[in-house]
Amino acid sequence: MSFINYLRETRGELRHVTWPTKNQTINYTIIVVLISIGTGLFLGLLDYLFAQGLQFFI
């Protein structure tokens, strides 16, 4: 199989993909951003608590 055939088949397969709508993309992006912020805050809080606990013992 040549590289050109590979590209043609890839383009053909991409035509069968059901792409998300604009609203779905925006909603999923918002969800990812909120989860990322929440995870960052949670890990930051854990880091702070462990640092304070370590200071208590030192």
PQR file of N, CA, C, O and H, with PARSE charges and radii, in Angstrom:
ATOM      1  N   MET A   1       0.857  -1.170   0.000 -0.4000 1.5000
ATOM      2  CA  MET A   1       0.000   0.000   0.000 -0.0000 2.0000
ATOM      3  C   MET A   1       0.907   1.237   0.000  0.5500 1.7000
ATOM      4  O   MET A   1       1.811   1.364   0.825 -0.5500 1.4000
ATOM      5  N   SER A   2       0.648   2.115  -0.917 -0.4000 1.5000
ATOM      6  CA  SER A   2       1.458   3.327  -0.985 -0.0000 2.0000
ATOM      7  C   SER A   2       0.912   4.383  -0.029  0.5500 1.7000
ATOM      8  O   SER A   2      -0.195   4.273   0.498 -0.5500 1.4000
ATOM      9  H   SER A   2      -0.087   2.011  -1.587  0.4000 1.0000
ATOM     10  N   PHE A   3       1.714   5.383   0.165 -0.4000 1.5000
ATOM     11  CA  PHE A   3       1.328   6.467   1.062 -0.0000 2.0000
ATOM     12  C   PHE A   3       0.112   7.216   0.522  0.5500 1.7000
ATOM     13  O   PHE A   3      -0.743   7.641   1.298 -0.5500 1.4000
ATOM     14  H   PHE A   3       2.613   5.472  -0.264  0.4000 1.0000
ATOM     15  N   ILE A   4       0.026   7.380  -0.786 -0.4000 1.5000
ATOM     16  CA  ILE A   4      -1.114   8.076  -1.406 -0.0000 2.0000
ATOM     17  C   ILE A   4      -2.401   7.295  -1.157  0.5500 1.7000
ATOM     18  O   ILE A   4      -3.429   7.888  -0.832 -0.5500 1.4000
ATOM     19  H   ILE A   4       0.721   7.034  -1.417  0.4000 1.0000
ATOM     20  N   ASN A   5      -2.355   5.971  -1.305 -0.4000 1.5000
ATOM     21  CA  ASN A   5      -3.537   5.146  -1.017 -0.0000 2.0000
ATOM     22  C   ASN A   5      -3.940   5.265   0.446  0.5500 1.7000
ATOM     23  O   ASN A   5      -5.124   5.328   0.775 -0.5500 1.4000
ATOM     24  H   ASN A   5      -1.519   5.489  -1.569  0.4000 1.0000
ATOM     25  N   TYR A   6      -2.955   5.293   1.304 -0.4000 1.5000
ATOM     26  CA  TYR A   6      -3.225   5.446   2.732 -0.0000 2.0000
ATOM     27  C   TYR A   6      -3.971   6.749   2.996  0.5500 1.7000
ATOM     28  O   TYR A   6      -4.953   6.765   3.738 -0.5500 1.4000
ATOM     29  H   TYR A   6      -1.992   5.242   1.037  0.4000 1.0000
ATOM     30  N   LEU A   7      -3.508   7.837   2.392 -0.4000 1.5000
ATOM     31  CA  LEU A   7      -4.169   9.128   2.584 -0.0000 2.0000
ATOM     32  C   LEU A   7      -5.591   9.120   2.027  0.5500 1.7000
ATOM     33  O   LEU A   7      -6.495   9.694   2.635 -0.5500 1.4000
ATOM     34  H   LEU A   7      -2.710   7.824   1.790  0.4000 1.0000
ATOM     35  N   ARG A   8      -5.797   8.484   0.891 -0.4000 1.5000
ATOM     36  CA  ARG A   8      -7.145   8.400   0.309 -0.0000 2.0000
ATOM     37  C   ARG A   8      -8.089   7.610   1.215  0.5500 1.7000
ATOM     38  O   ARG A   8      -9.227   8.016   1.448 -0.5500 1.4000
ATOM     39  H   ARG A   8      -5.063   8.018   0.397  0.4000 1.0000
ATOM     40  N   GLU A   9      -7.605   6.490   1.715 -0.4000 1.5000
ATOM     41  CA  GLU A   9      -8.445   5.681   2.597 -0.0000 2.0000
ATOM     42  C   GLU A   9      -8.731   6.408   3.907  0.5500 1.7000
ATOM     43  O   GLU A   9      -9.832   6.311   4.449 -0.5500 1.4000
ATOM     44  H   GLU A   9      -6.680   6.161   1.526  0.4000 1.0000
ATOM     45  N   THR A  10      -7.754   7.124   4.404 -0.4000 1.5000
ATOM     46  CA  THR A  10      -7.959   7.892   5.630 -0.0000 2.0000
ATOM     47  C   THR A  10      -9.016   8.960   5.420  0.5500 1.7000
ATOM     48  O   THR A  10      -9.889   9.138   6.269 -0.5500 1.4000
ATOM     49  H   THR A  10      -6.860   7.202   3.964  0.4000 1.0000
ATOM     50  N   ARG A  11      -8.952   9.670   4.307 -0.4000 1.5000
ATOM     51  CA  ARG A  11      -9.950  10.700   4.020 -0.0000 2.0000
ATOM     52  C   ARG A  11     -11.333  10.065   3.867  0.5500 1.7000
ATOM     53  O   ARG A  11     -12.326  10.634   4.319 -0.5500 1.4000
ATOM     54  H   ARG A  11      -8.242   9.525   3.617  0.4000 1.0000
ATOM     55  N   GLY A  12     -11.404   8.904   3.240 -0.4000 1.5000
ATOM     56  CA  GLY A  12     -12.679   8.207   3.107 -0.0000 2.0000
ATOM     57  C   GLY A  12     -13.260   7.804   4.450  0.5500 1.7000
ATOM     58  O   GLY A  12     -14.466   7.911   4.670 -0.5500 1.4000
ATOM     59  H   GLY A  12     -10.597   8.442   2.873  0.4000 1.0000
ATOM     60  N   GLU A  13     -12.402   7.341   5.347 -0.4000 1.5000
ATOM     61  CA  GLU A  13     -12.872   6.964   6.679 -0.0000 2.0000
ATOM     62  C   GLU A  13     -13.343   8.179   7.468  0.5500 1.7000
ATOM     63  O   GLU A  13     -14.314   8.092   8.219 -0.5500 1.4000
ATOM     64  H   GLU A  13     -11.422   7.255   5.168  0.4000 1.0000
ATOM     65  N   LEU A  14     -12.668   9.302   7.304 -0.4000 1.5000
ATOM     66  CA  LEU A  14     -13.062  10.514   8.021 -0.0000 2.0000
ATOM     67  C   LEU A  14     -14.429  11.014   7.580  0.5500 1.7000
ATOM     68  O   LEU A  14     -15.093  11.729   8.331 -0.5500 1.4000
ATOM     69  H   LEU A  14     -11.879   9.373   6.694  0.4000 1.0000
ATOM     70  N   ARG A  15     -14.857  10.655   6.390 -0.4000 1.5000
ATOM     71  CA  ARG A  15     -16.195  11.046   5.935 -0.0000 2.0000
ATOM     72  C   ARG A  15     -17.285  10.293   6.691  0.5500 1.7000
ATOM     73  O   ARG A  15     -18.423  10.755   6.759 -0.5500 1.4000
ATOM     74  H   ARG A  15     -14.318  10.074   5.780  0.4000 1.0000
ATOM     75  N   HIS A  16     -16.948   9.142   7.256 -0.4000 1.5000
ATOM     76  CA  HIS A  16     -17.926   8.346   7.998 -0.0000 2.0000
ATOM     77  C   HIS A  16     -18.046   8.761   9.461  0.5500 1.7000
ATOM     78  O   HIS A  16     -18.936   8.290  10.169 -0.5500 1.4000
ATOM     79  H   HIS A  16     -16.023   8.766   7.201  0.4000 1.0000
ATOM     80  N   VAL A  17     -17.167   9.629   9.910 -0.4000 1.5000
ATOM     81  CA  VAL A  17     -17.158  10.046  11.312 -0.0000 2.0000
ATOM     82  C   VAL A  17     -18.348  10.958  11.583  0.5500 1.7000
ATOM     83  O   VAL A  17     -18.659  11.844  10.786 -0.5500 1.4000
ATOM     84  H   VAL A  17     -16.444  10.011   9.335  0.4000 1.0000
ATOM     85  N   THR A  18     -19.009  10.735  12.712 -0.4000 1.5000
ATOM     86  CA  THR A  18     -20.070  11.640  13.156 -0.0000 2.0000
ATOM     87  C   THR A  18     -19.421  12.679  14.056  0.5500 1.7000
ATOM     88  O   THR A  18     -19.080  12.395  15.204 -0.5500 1.4000
ATOM     89  H   THR A  18     -18.756  10.016  13.360  0.4000 1.0000
ATOM     90  N   TRP A  19     -19.255  13.882  13.525 -0.4000 1.5000
ATOM     91  CA  TRP A  19     -18.578  14.939  14.256 -0.0000 2.0000
ATOM     92  C   TRP A  19     -19.541  15.597  15.229  0.5500 1.7000
ATOM     93  O   TRP A  19     -20.731  15.705  14.935 -0.5500 1.4000
ATOM     94  H   TRP A  19     -19.532  14.112  12.593  0.4000 1.0000
ATOM     95  N   PRO A  20     -19.048  16.043  16.393 -0.5600 1.5000
ATOM     96  CA  PRO A  20     -19.933  16.706  17.362  0.2800 2.0000
ATOM     97  C   PRO A  20     -20.383  18.066  16.838  0.5500 1.7000
ATOM     98  O   PRO A  20     -19.705  18.704  16.032 -0.5500 1.4000
ATOM     99  N   THR A  21     -21.543  18.484  17.319 -0.4000 1.5000
ATOM    100  CA  THR A  21     -22.051  19.798  16.933 -0.0000 2.0000
ATOM    101  C   THR A  21     -21.276  20.877  17.687  0.5500 1.7000
ATOM    102  O   THR A  21     -20.502  20.585  18.599 -0.5500 1.4000
ATOM    103  H   THR A  21     -22.094  17.967  17.974  0.4000 1.0000
ATOM    104  N   LYS A  22     -21.497  22.115  17.291 -0.4000 1.5000
ATOM    105  CA  LYS A  22     -20.819  23.227  17.959 -0.0000 2.0000
ATOM    106  C   LYS A  22     -21.210  23.285  19.430  0.5500 1.7000
ATOM    107  O   LYS A  22     -20.356  23.495  20.292 -0.5500 1.4000
ATOM    108  H   LYS A  22     -22.126  22.352  16.550  0.4000 1.0000
ATOM    109  N   ASN A  23     -22.504  23.100  19.724 -0.4000 1.5000
ATOM    110  CA  ASN A  23     -22.961  23.138  21.121 -0.0000 2.0000
ATOM    111  C   ASN A  23     -22.358  22.006  21.944  0.5500 1.7000
ATOM    112  O   ASN A  23     -21.972  22.217  23.093 -0.5500 1.4000
ATOM    113  H   ASN A  23     -23.197  22.929  19.024  0.4000 1.0000
ATOM    114  N   GLN A  24     -22.273  20.810  21.369 -0.4000 1.5000
ATOM    115  CA  GLN A  24     -21.665  19.693  22.087 -0.0000 2.0000
ATOM    116  C   GLN A  24     -20.197  19.986  22.391  0.5500 1.7000
ATOM    117  O   GLN A  24     -19.716  19.714  23.491 -0.5500 1.4000
ATOM    118  H   GLN A  24     -22.586  20.639  20.435  0.4000 1.0000
ATOM    119  N   THR A  25     -19.498  20.537  21.417 -0.4000 1.5000
ATOM    120  CA  THR A  25     -18.085  20.855  21.614 -0.0000 2.0000
ATOM    121  C   THR A  25     -17.903  21.888  22.714  0.5500 1.7000
ATOM    122  O   THR A  25     -17.013  21.756  23.555 -0.5500 1.4000
ATOM    123  H   THR A  25     -19.889  20.758  20.523  0.4000 1.0000
ATOM    124  N   ILE A  26     -18.742  22.913  22.711 -0.4000 1.5000
ATOM    125  CA  ILE A  26     -18.663  23.945  23.751 -0.0000 2.0000
ATOM    126  C   ILE A  26     -18.966  23.343  25.117  0.5500 1.7000
ATOM    127  O   ILE A  26     -18.256  23.613  26.086 -0.5500 1.4000
ATOM    128  H   ILE A  26     -19.464  23.020  22.028  0.4000 1.0000
ATOM    129  N   ASN A  27     -20.020  22.524  25.202 -0.4000 1.5000
ATOM    130  CA  ASN A  27     -20.386  21.905  26.482 -0.0000 2.0000
ATOM    131  C   ASN A  27     -19.284  20.991  27.004  0.5500 1.7000
ATOM    132  O   ASN A  27     -18.951  21.031  28.188 -0.5500 1.4000
ATOM    133  H   ASN A  27     -20.597  22.305  24.415  0.4000 1.0000
ATOM    134  N   TYR A  28     -18.720  20.170  26.127 -0.4000 1.5000
ATOM    135  CA  TYR A  28     -17.653  19.267  26.557 -0.0000 2.0000
ATOM    136  C   TYR A  28     -16.410  20.046  26.981  0.5500 1.7000
ATOM    137  O   TYR A  28     -15.718  19.651  27.918 -0.5500 1.4000
ATOM    138  H   TYR A  28     -18.991  20.138  25.165  0.4000 1.0000
ATOM    139  N   THR A  29     -16.130  21.142  26.297 -0.4000 1.5000
ATOM    140  CA  THR A  29     -14.984  21.971  26.667 -0.0000 2.0000
ATOM    141  C   THR A  29     -15.186  22.579  28.046  0.5500 1.7000
ATOM    142  O   THR A  29     -14.262  22.601  28.859 -0.5500 1.4000
ATOM    143  H   THR A  29     -16.693  21.463  25.536  0.4000 1.0000
ATOM    144  N   ILE A  30     -16.392  23.072  28.314 -0.4000 1.5000
ATOM    145  CA  ILE A  30     -16.699  23.646  29.626 -0.0000 2.0000
ATOM    146  C   ILE A  30     -16.552  22.588  30.713  0.5500 1.7000
ATOM    147  O   ILE A  30     -15.994  22.858  31.776 -0.5500 1.4000
ATOM    148  H   ILE A  30     -17.143  23.053  27.654  0.4000 1.0000
ATOM    149  N   ILE A  31     -17.050  21.387  30.448 -0.4000 1.5000
ATOM    150  CA  ILE A  31     -16.946  20.301  31.426 -0.0000 2.0000
ATOM    151  C   ILE A  31     -15.482  19.984  31.723  0.5500 1.7000
ATOM    152  O   ILE A  31     -15.104  19.827  32.884 -0.5500 1.4000
ATOM    153  H   ILE A  31     -17.504  21.167  29.585  0.4000 1.0000
ATOM    154  N   VAL A  32     -14.659  19.889  30.682 -0.4000 1.5000
ATOM    155  CA  VAL A  32     -13.240  19.573  30.871 -0.0000 2.0000
ATOM    156  C   VAL A  32     -12.544  20.672  31.666  0.5500 1.7000
ATOM    157  O   VAL A  32     -11.746  20.380  32.557 -0.5500 1.4000
ATOM    158  H   VAL A  32     -14.966  20.016  29.739  0.4000 1.0000
ATOM    159  N   VAL A  33     -12.838  21.930  31.353 -0.4000 1.5000
ATOM    160  CA  VAL A  33     -12.210  23.045  32.066 -0.0000 2.0000
ATOM    161  C   VAL A  33     -12.620  23.029  33.540  0.5500 1.7000
ATOM    162  O   VAL A  33     -11.775  23.201  34.418 -0.5500 1.4000
ATOM    163  H   VAL A  33     -13.486  22.167  30.629  0.4000 1.0000
ATOM    164  N   LEU A  34     -13.915  22.822  33.819 -0.4000 1.5000
ATOM    165  CA  LEU A  34     -14.381  22.804  35.206 -0.0000 2.0000
ATOM    166  C   LEU A  34     -13.780  21.644  35.993  0.5500 1.7000
ATOM    167  O   LEU A  34     -13.378  21.814  37.144 -0.5500 1.4000
ATOM    168  H   LEU A  34     -14.602  22.682  33.106  0.4000 1.0000
ATOM    169  N   ILE A  35     -13.719  20.478  35.381 -0.4000 1.5000
ATOM    170  CA  ILE A  35     -13.117  19.328  36.061 -0.0000 2.0000
ATOM    171  C   ILE A  35     -11.628  19.575  36.302  0.5500 1.7000
ATOM    172  O   ILE A  35     -11.104  19.213  37.355 -0.5500 1.4000
ATOM    173  H   ILE A  35     -14.045  20.340  34.446  0.4000 1.0000
ATOM    174  N   SER A  36     -10.951  20.184  35.343 -0.4000 1.5000
ATOM    175  CA  SER A  36      -9.525  20.492  35.513 -0.0000 2.0000
ATOM    176  C   SER A  36      -9.310  21.479  36.651  0.5500 1.7000
ATOM    177  O   SER A  36      -8.400  21.306  37.462 -0.5500 1.4000
ATOM    178  H   SER A  36     -11.378  20.479  34.488  0.4000 1.0000
ATOM    179  N   ILE A  37     -10.140  22.511  36.715 -0.4000 1.5000
ATOM    180  CA  ILE A  37     -10.030  23.488  37.802 -0.0000 2.0000
ATOM    181  C   ILE A  37     -10.322  22.819  39.143  0.5500 1.7000
ATOM    182  O   ILE A  37      -9.599  23.037  40.115 -0.5500 1.4000
ATOM    183  H   ILE A  37     -10.879  22.652  36.056  0.4000 1.0000
ATOM    184  N   GLY A  38     -11.379  22.006  39.200 -0.4000 1.5000
ATOM    185  CA  GLY A  38     -11.722  21.307  40.436 -0.0000 2.0000
ATOM    186  C   GLY A  38     -10.616  20.372  40.892  0.5500 1.7000
ATOM    187  O   GLY A  38     -10.294  20.317  42.079 -0.5500 1.4000
ATOM    188  H   GLY A  38     -11.966  21.829  38.410  0.4000 1.0000
ATOM    189  N   THR A  39     -10.035  19.641  39.958 -0.4000 1.5000
ATOM    190  CA  THR A  39      -8.941  18.737  40.302 -0.0000 2.0000
ATOM    191  C   THR A  39      -7.730  19.516  40.797  0.5500 1.7000
ATOM    192  O   THR A  39      -7.079  19.114  41.761 -0.5500 1.4000
ATOM    193  H   THR A  39     -10.296  19.686  38.994  0.4000 1.0000
ATOM    194  N   GLY A  40      -7.429  20.631  40.135 -0.4000 1.5000
ATOM    195  CA  GLY A  40      -6.309  21.467  40.569 -0.0000 2.0000
ATOM    196  C   GLY A  40      -6.518  22.018  41.964  0.5500 1.7000
ATOM    197  O   GLY A  40      -5.593  22.026  42.776 -0.5500 1.4000
ATOM    198  H   GLY A  40      -7.958  20.957  39.352  0.4000 1.0000
ATOM    199  N   LEU A  41      -7.736  22.484  42.253 -0.4000 1.5000
ATOM    200  CA  LEU A  41      -8.037  22.998  43.592 -0.0000 2.0000
ATOM    201  C   LEU A  41      -7.932  21.897  44.643  0.5500 1.7000
ATOM    202  O   LEU A  41      -7.385  22.114  45.725 -0.5500 1.4000
ATOM    203  H   LEU A  41      -8.488  22.477  41.593  0.4000 1.0000
ATOM    204  N   PHE A  42      -8.455  20.721  44.321 -0.4000 1.5000
ATOM    205  CA  PHE A  42      -8.396  19.597  45.252 -0.0000 2.0000
ATOM    206  C   PHE A  42      -6.949  19.206  45.550  0.5500 1.7000
ATOM    207  O   PHE A  42      -6.578  19.013  46.707 -0.5500 1.4000
ATOM    208  H   PHE A  42      -8.899  20.545  43.443  0.4000 1.0000
ATOM    209  N   LEU A  43      -6.138  19.091  44.500 -0.4000 1.5000
ATOM    210  CA  LEU A  43      -4.737  18.719  44.708 -0.0000 2.0000
ATOM    211  C   LEU A  43      -3.971  19.820  45.433  0.5500 1.7000
ATOM    212  O   LEU A  43      -3.094  19.533  46.247 -0.5500 1.4000
ATOM    213  H   LEU A  43      -6.439  19.248  43.560  0.4000 1.0000
ATOM    214  N   GLY A  44      -4.297  21.071  45.143 -0.4000 1.5000
ATOM    215  CA  GLY A  44      -3.671  22.181  45.859 -0.0000 2.0000
ATOM    216  C   GLY A  44      -4.015  22.156  47.333  0.5500 1.7000
ATOM    217  O   GLY A  44      -3.158  22.407  48.180 -0.5500 1.4000
ATOM    218  H   GLY A  44      -5.010  21.304  44.482  0.4000 1.0000
ATOM    219  N   LEU A  45      -5.275  21.852  47.646 -0.4000 1.5000
ATOM    220  CA  LEU A  45      -5.698  21.749  49.043 -0.0000 2.0000
ATOM    221  C   LEU A  45      -4.970  20.607  49.746  0.5500 1.7000
ATOM    222  O   LEU A  45      -4.495  20.767  50.870 -0.5500 1.4000
ATOM    223  H   LEU A  45      -5.972  21.649  46.958  0.4000 1.0000
ATOM    224  N   LEU A  46      -4.884  19.454  49.083 -0.4000 1.5000
ATOM    225  CA  LEU A  46      -4.148  18.335  49.680 -0.0000 2.0000
ATOM    226  C   LEU A  46      -2.687  18.699  49.920  0.5500 1.7000
ATOM    227  O   LEU A  46      -2.128  18.376  50.968 -0.5500 1.4000
ATOM    228  H   LEU A  46      -5.270  19.324  48.170  0.4000 1.0000
ATOM    229  N   ASP A  47      -2.075  19.362  48.960 -0.4000 1.5000
ATOM    230  CA  ASP A  47      -0.681  19.780  49.110 -0.0000 2.0000
ATOM    231  C   ASP A  47      -0.529  20.714  50.302  0.5500 1.7000
ATOM    232  O   ASP A  47       0.401  20.575  51.097 -0.5500 1.4000
ATOM    233  H   ASP A  47      -2.528  19.624  48.109  0.4000 1.0000
ATOM    234  N   TYR A  48      -1.443  21.657  50.418 -0.4000 1.5000
ATOM    235  CA  TYR A  48      -1.402  22.604  51.538 -0.0000 2.0000
ATOM    236  C   TYR A  48      -1.556  21.869  52.873  0.5500 1.7000
ATOM    237  O   TYR A  48      -0.812  22.128  53.818 -0.5500 1.4000
ATOM    238  H   TYR A  48      -2.198  21.769  49.773  0.4000 1.0000
ATOM    239  N   LEU A  49      -2.520  20.956  52.944 -0.4000 1.5000
ATOM    240  CA  LEU A  49      -2.752  20.224  54.194 -0.0000 2.0000
ATOM    241  C   LEU A  49      -1.555  19.355  54.568  0.5500 1.7000
ATOM    242  O   LEU A  49      -1.166  19.307  55.735 -0.5500 1.4000
ATOM    243  H   LEU A  49      -3.125  20.745  52.176  0.4000 1.0000
ATOM    244  N   PHE A  50      -0.972  18.670  53.590 -0.4000 1.5000
ATOM    245  CA  PHE A  50       0.204  17.851  53.885 -0.0000 2.0000
ATOM    246  C   PHE A  50       1.389  18.717  54.297  0.5500 1.7000
ATOM    247  O   PHE A  50       2.153  18.334  55.183 -0.5500 1.4000
ATOM    248  H   PHE A  50      -1.288  18.709  52.642  0.4000 1.0000
ATOM    249  N   ALA A  51       1.553  19.875  53.669 -0.4000 1.5000
ATOM    250  CA  ALA A  51       2.648  20.777  54.046 -0.0000 2.0000
ATOM    251  C   ALA A  51       2.450  21.286  55.468  0.5500 1.7000
ATOM    252  O   ALA A  51       3.410  21.364  56.235 -0.5500 1.4000
ATOM    253  H   ALA A  51       0.933  20.187  52.950  0.4000 1.0000
ATOM    254  N   GLN A  52       1.220  21.633  55.828 -0.4000 1.5000
ATOM    255  CA  GLN A  52       0.946  22.092  57.190 -0.0000 2.0000
ATOM    256  C   GLN A  52       1.165  20.963  58.192  0.5500 1.7000
ATOM    257  O   GLN A  52       1.710  21.186  59.273 -0.5500 1.4000
ATOM    258  H   GLN A  52       0.441  21.570  55.205  0.4000 1.0000
ATOM    259  N   GLY A  53       0.745  19.764  57.836 -0.4000 1.5000
ATOM    260  CA  GLY A  53       0.964  18.614  58.710 -0.0000 2.0000
ATOM    261  C   GLY A  53       2.436  18.324  58.901  0.5500 1.7000
ATOM    262  O   GLY A  53       2.864  17.980  60.003 -0.5500 1.4000
ATOM    263  H   GLY A  53       0.303  19.583  56.958  0.4000 1.0000
ATOM    264  N   LEU A  54       3.211  18.459  57.848 -0.4000 1.5000
ATOM    265  CA  LEU A  54       4.644  18.239  57.943 -0.0000 2.0000
ATOM    266  C   LEU A  54       5.301  19.312  58.804  0.5500 1.7000
ATOM    267  O   LEU A  54       6.206  19.011  59.583 -0.5500 1.4000
ATOM    268  H   LEU A  54       2.863  18.738  56.953  0.4000 1.0000
ATOM    269  N   GLN A  55       4.863  20.544  58.675 -0.4000 1.5000
ATOM    270  CA  GLN A  55       5.396  21.628  59.509 -0.0000 2.0000
ATOM    271  C   GLN A  55       5.088  21.381  60.988  0.5500 1.7000
ATOM    272  O   GLN A  55       5.887  21.724  61.859 -0.5500 1.4000
ATOM    273  H   GLN A  55       4.128  20.789  58.043  0.4000 1.0000
ATOM    274  N   PHE A  56       3.949  20.795  61.259 -0.4000 1.5000
ATOM    275  CA  PHE A  56       3.561  20.501  62.639 -0.0000 2.0000
ATOM    276  C   PHE A  56       4.531  19.513  63.278  0.5500 1.7000
ATOM    277  O   PHE A  56       4.881  19.651  64.451 -0.5500 1.4000
ATOM    278  H   PHE A  56       3.300  20.516  60.551  0.4000 1.0000
ATOM    279  N   PHE A  57       4.967  18.515  62.508 -0.4000 1.5000
ATOM    280  CA  PHE A  57       5.855  17.492  63.048 -0.0000 2.0000
ATOM    281  C   PHE A  57       7.315  17.915  63.059  0.5500 1.7000
ATOM    282  O   PHE A  57       8.117  17.330  63.786 -0.5500 1.4000
ATOM    283  H   PHE A  57       4.683  18.402  61.556  0.4000 1.0000
ATOM    284  N   ILE A  58       7.673  18.909  62.278 -0.4000 1.5000
ATOM    285  CA  ILE A  58       9.088  19.320  62.194 -0.0000 2.0000
ATOM    286  C   ILE A  58       9.390  20.382  63.167  0.5500 1.7000
ATOM    287  O   ILE A  58      10.526  20.849  63.238 -0.5500 1.4000
ATOM    288  H   ILE A  58       7.021  19.385  61.688  0.4000 1.0000
TER
END
